[in-house]
Amino acid sequence: MTRTVLIAIDGSSACHGLLELARQYCRAEVHPLQVVLAIDSAFALSEIGAYEQQEFPAASDEQRHAEQALHSAVQQLRALGFDAEGRLVQGDPVTAIVSEARRLDCTLIIMGHRHLNRLGRLLDPSISSKVIDQVSCPVLVDSRQPERLSPA
């Protein structure tokens, strides 16, 4: 029985903390890891050719950053002995995370938490809270402040 763990990253420095949590709470011989990074559809260039990418430098930069962050996370997990794969998905992060967790029949989701004030939460509710409300597996949320995290 596979016990797939989904790690939802956003390409920020907080990603290191999520990889550290995976190292602490998962066992390489038991848990295949799936890293997912959701990119806004406005910045996704998978359907656009090289010429068009030159016309959209901000989107090209965002796409390149997302691909590098995903590749780096997968490589770090593999270096720790995990069977790790990565997937870049387009669209809303909540929808992407929930869809991937269901598709993979995950036993755990590891994700971060943005530290917003009350007004920020009112204007833009927590992604992790929305995911928790929509999945049936446990969600491990790293609530540490990113500047307090040390690289894995």
DABELBEL-V47040 format. One record per pair of residues at least 4 apart in sequence whose C-alpha atoms are under 6 Angstrom apart, sorted by the first residue. I is the first residue (numbers start at 0). J is the second residue. D is the distance in Angstrom with one decimal. If there is no record, write none. Layout:
i	j	d
I	J	D
I	J	D
This chain:
i	j	d
2	30	5.2
2	106	5.6
3	30	5.4
3	31	4.9
3	32	5.8
3	105	4.9
3	106	5.9
4	32	5.0
4	105	5.5
4	106	5.9
4	107	4.9
4	108	5.8
5	32	6.0
5	33	4.8
5	34	5.8
5	108	4.7
6	34	4.7
6	108	5.8
6	109	4.7
6	110	6.0
7	34	5.9
7	35	5.0
7	36	6.0
7	110	5.0
8	14	5.8
8	36	5.3
9	36	5.7
10	68	5.2
13	145	5.0
15	150	5.4
15	151	5.7
19	151	5.8
20	24	6.0
21	25	5.4
26	30	5.7
27	80	6.0
27	81	4.6
31	82	5.1
32	83	4.6
33	83	5.7
33	84	5.0
33	85	5.7
34	85	4.5
35	85	5.8
35	86	4.9
35	87	5.9
36	87	5.1
37	87	6.0
37	88	4.8
37	89	5.6
37	92	5.2
38	89	5.0
38	90	5.9
39	89	5.8
39	90	4.9
40	89	5.2
40	90	5.0
42	58	4.4
52	59	5.9
67	71	6.0
73	83	5.8
76	81	5.6
77	81	4.9
77	83	6.0
92	96	6.0
93	130	5.8
94	98	5.9
100	104	5.8
100	105	5.2
106	136	5.6
107	136	5.7
107	137	5.2
107	138	5.8
108	138	4.7
109	138	5.9
109	139	4.8
109	140	6.0
110	140	5.1
111	140	5.4
111	141	4.8
112	142	5.3
115	119	5.2
115	120	5.9
119	123	5.8
120	124	4.6
